[in-house]
Amino acid sequence: MGVAQVPSETGKRYVCSQCGAEFIVTKAGSGALVCCGQPMQLKR
């Protein structure tokens, strides 16, 4: 089972549902943001 390749957009905030770590994207790109072995979720 692979990790979804979700493009990251500049200025978007992502959060880890496991540990609560948050990241703000400063340089857009393709690929998945992963933390604690799981894809990070876009924070709304």
N, C-alpha and C positions, 0 to 999 in steps of 0.2 A: 504494500500500500504506500503510495507516494504522497508527498506534501504538495498541495495545490500551489501553483505558481501565480501569485497575485502581484501585479505591479504596484509598487509603492509610489505614492504621490507626495511631492514636496509640501510640507506644512501639515500633513495628516498625522494624527496621534494614534499609536497602536498600543494595546495593553495585553499582558499575559494573564490568562484566566487562572493560572496556577498560583503564581507568586505575586501578581499585581504590578510587576515592572512595567513602566511606560516608556515608549520611545517616540520621539518626534522626528519625522523624516526630513533631513536637510539636503539630501541629494537623491532625486528620483531614480528608479531603476526597476528592472524586472527581477523576479525571484520572490521567495517567501521569507518573511520575518519569523524566526522560530525562537522560542524560549521554553525551557523546561520540557523539551522534546515535542512541543505542540506548536502549530501555527498561531501567531498572535492575531488578535481580533482588532478591527478598526474601532476606535473609541468614538462613541457618538454623544 
